[in-house]
Structure formats: structure tokens, C-alpha cells
Amino acid sequence: MSRTRVIFLLYAAATASDLLAIIQQMDDVRIISKCVLMPILIIYAFYRFTDKKGVFKLVLVALLFSWAGDILLLFDSQDQSLFVFGLGSFLIAHVFYILTNTKARKPNTSVGLIPTQQMRYLFILIMAGLAIVYILLPHLGDLKIPVIIYAAVLTFMTITALYRYGRTETSSFSMVFMGACFFMLSDAMLAINTFVNEFVYAGFWVMLTYTSAQWMLVEGFAKHTDNTTTGQQ
């Protein structure tokens, strides 16, 4: 069994442990299970990326800020300022994923999205972002501006993932774009559960989509560097 497969299984086990802890309301266990997720994924990324240069470094920073956000949001019920700092950490993570989307693509291509496709998918993503803000806005209070800024950056991250179409391998594009969409879905559910109305097993679905999103992003970007390295040999 390869080293990356073993680390992936550790990540899957940590995710399963965290999901079980959510269902069983074992908050003490979550302090461990949630906090080890990103470090394991960082180790996975280290061994998974064949090129440890630009793209890997950007992904590494995104994961580190995601880790900080995970820790801060664990304790946000005790202090609302921790939620704001957690939001800020994830915002920075998304900025680095935007930079990664921009870097992890081929500079020239003739098979990208045609203008009508661009407008169609762009419209869908923007409307999704606006719908989330519209639902949340009446419930945000003093957090209106931070949440709107965060939603805009998150939506833009997903758009930059979309615009990798035709500028990288299909497997890399698919994994990254699905990861970006899952991230958007996870954050939307978290925000609705936090500000609008709590729903059954919200934490479970938020973490399931979040951990899936992070792995998809790492794996998708790794696939891009794999093919780039192969192409240079």
C-alpha cells in the first residue's frame, strides 16, 4: 500500500471520527478529531504533490489558514469574536485557493469555455452566491459586511475554479471544481444553521461536505502538477 493511500485512509478515519463525535455530541472528542484533519491533509499534500514549488506552497498556506479557522470555530459559541476571526482565516484560505486556481492552469488553450458557456455558468454561480446572502442578510446584525465580503470571495473562488476548464486535465478540473462547489455548499449550510435556523444533523453535513471539499481541492491540484511534471520530462 502506498504512503499517500495510508495517509488518505488516516484522513478518512479522522473524518469519520469527527462525524461520529458530532452525532454523539462528544465535544471533547471533537477537540481532537477536528483539529487533526488539516494536519493530516497537509502531510497527504506533501507526499501527493510531485512538484513542491508554486502550486504546492499556495495550497499549503490555504490549508494552514483552514486549520486555524477550524480551531477558532470550535470555540465560537463561547466568544463571537472567534467566529469573526475564524471567518477571516477561511477568507484568507479562499484567497490562496483563488491564487492556486490562477496558477494551476495552462497559459494558452483553444478548448476553454466559449462565451455563451461562460455567461451561463457564471450566472449560476453568482446567483447562488447572491441567494445565500439574500437568505442570511436579515439575520446577520453587525456581521453583515464581513459575511457579504466572505460570500463574495467564496463565490469568486468557485468562479476561478470553473475557469480552469480546458486549461488543465479533465480530472484536475473536475476535482477542483467539485471541491469548490462543496466548499460553497458547506459554508452555506453552516451560515444558515448559525444565523437563520438550526436543522437536524447540520454539523454532520457541514463537516462531510467540508472535509470532502478540502480533499478534492488538494487531489485536483496534485493531479495538475503530476501531469505538468510528466509533460516536462
Secondary structure, 3 states (H helix, E strand, C coil): CCHHHHHHHHHHHHHHHHHHHHHCCCHHHHHHHCCCHHHHHHHHHHHHCCCCCHHHHHHHHHHHHHHHHHHHHHCCCCCHHHHHHHHHHHHHHHHHHHHHHHHCCCCCCCCCCCHHHHHHHHHHHHHHHHHHHHHHHHHCHHHHHHHHHHHHHHHHHHHHHHCCCCCCCHHHHHHHHHHHHHHHHHHHHHHHHHHHCCCCCHHHHHHHHHHHHHHHHHHHHHHHHHHHHHHHC
